[in-house]
Amino acid sequence: MSRAATLVCLSFCLGLGTVVPVAAQPGDDHPGHPMGNPHRRAEWVSDKLTKELNLNADQAAKVKQLFEEEEPMPMPRPGEMGGEFMKQLRASSPDTAAMNRDFETHMAKMRAKHAERVKRFAELHAILTPEQREKLASFMEKRRDEMKERMKDRWGQRHMEKDRE
């Protein structure tokens, strides 16, 4: 498997399809939605993997605990994302050092979250049997391909227009 495919699978497995960053918010902002709070998200992931991979009771409990321990990564507040960039864009002369500091702060948070996800991936890998890991990889590849198709339908026309230019 290529490195890119591995990263896609890793990202999907760790997020299990949770694209909406709100899923990482604590609390119950979205009642009825499994991604509304960490406990329900862990339960949803555990149930989904139990069903898809035929996990035994011990594996299901370990997977649920693994995802309950996940630290939420809060979404930036409105206006924080790109705030330094916008500030410098409006300045008479840009402070590139401030922009670089802002970028490094963001990257440090991303590196910490990546390290946490790699650790969680290794723990999940140890819980699953080789057959279950293969089944999960196949399932994730199928979901990735389905998402590509949906995105092609959604964005295909725009890209086709760019190719003509």
N, C-alpha and C positions, 0 to 999 in steps of 0.2 A: 504494500500500500504506500502511495506517495506521502511525502511529509505533509503536503497541503491537505490531503484526504484524512490523514491521521489527526491533524489539528481540527478539521471540521468535525470529525467524529468525537474527538475529545470535548470540544466546545459543546456540541449537542448533548453528549452524554452527561456532562456536568450540569448543563442547564436544562437538559431534557426538553428542548424545544421552547423554553421560556424566553421569548424574544423581548417581551415587554419588561423594561427595567423596573416598573412598578412592582413586579413580583418580588423584588428584593426588599421592598419597604416593610418595616415592621408594622404590626397592627392588622386590622381587618378592614381595609379601605374598600374592598370589593366583595361584599358578602355573597356567598354562593359560588364564588370563583375560587378554584383550588389554589391559585397563585396569590390570593389575598393576604395570607399570613404564613409564616414559616412552618408552623405545625401542619396546617392543611396541605401545604406544598409537599412536605416530606411524606405525608400520608398518600397523596396523589401519586408521587413518584414511586413509592413503594408498591402501591396497588398496580400501577401500570407495568412496572418491571416484573412483579409477581405473575401477572397475567401473561405478558409477552414471553417471559423466559422460563415460566414454570418454576419459580423459586420455591424452595421448601420454606417451612415456617421460620427456621433459624436464619436463613438467608434474608427473608423478607424483613425480619426484625432488625438485622444488622444494617440493611439498606435504609430502612426508615430512620434508625438512629444516626446513620452517617449523614443523611440529609437534614435531620433536625439539628445537628451540630453546626451546620453551615452558617457562617456569619453573613448577615445581609450586607450588601454593598449599596448604600443609599444612593439614589439618583441625585445628581447636582440640582440645586434649586434653580428655578427659572432665572435666567440672567447670569448665572455662574459659568455656564458652559461658554467658553470663548470670551469670557468677560475681559480678560487681559488683552486679548487680540482687539476687541472692539474699543477698549480704552486707548490702546496705542494707535489704532486707526484714526481716532479723533484727535490725537495729540499733534502738536506742531512738528515734533520730530519723535520718531519711535524710540522707546527704551527697549532695545533688543535684549538686554540683560534681564529685565523684568519678564519679558516674554519667555526667555529660556528658563528662568526660575519657575514660572507658572507651568511650563511644559514638563520640567523635571519633577515637579510635585505630582502632576498628573501621572507621569510614567512610574513614579515610586508606588503610587496606589495601585496601578495596574500590575506591576511586578509582584507586589504583595498578594494581590488577588490571584494572580497566575500561580504563584507558589502554593497557595491554599488549594487551588483546583487540581494541581498536579498531585498533591498529597491525597486528596479525596479520590482522584482517579486511581491511584495505586491501591488505596483501600478497597474501592469497588472491584478492581481487577482481582484482588485476593479473595473476595467473597464469591465471585462467579466461577463456575467451572469453565474449562476451555470451550465446551459446546455452547454454553450460555453466552460467552463472550463473542463467539462467532455469530450466534443468532442475533445478538445485540448489534454487532457491526453491520450485519445484513439489513436489519431493521432500520438502522440509522442511515445507511446508504440509500435505501428505498425512500425514506422521508426526505433526505437531501435532494434526491432526484425529483420527487414530487414538488418540493419547494422551488426548485429551479424552473420546473414547468409553469408553476403558478406565477413566478416572477417574469418568465418569458411572456406569458399572456399579459401581464400587467405592464411590463416595461419594454417588451419586444418592439412595439411600434416606434417608440422613441429612439431605440438603438438602431433600428432599420433606417430611420431618417438621418441619423448621424453618419451612417455608413455611406449614404448616397452623396453626402456633401463632399 
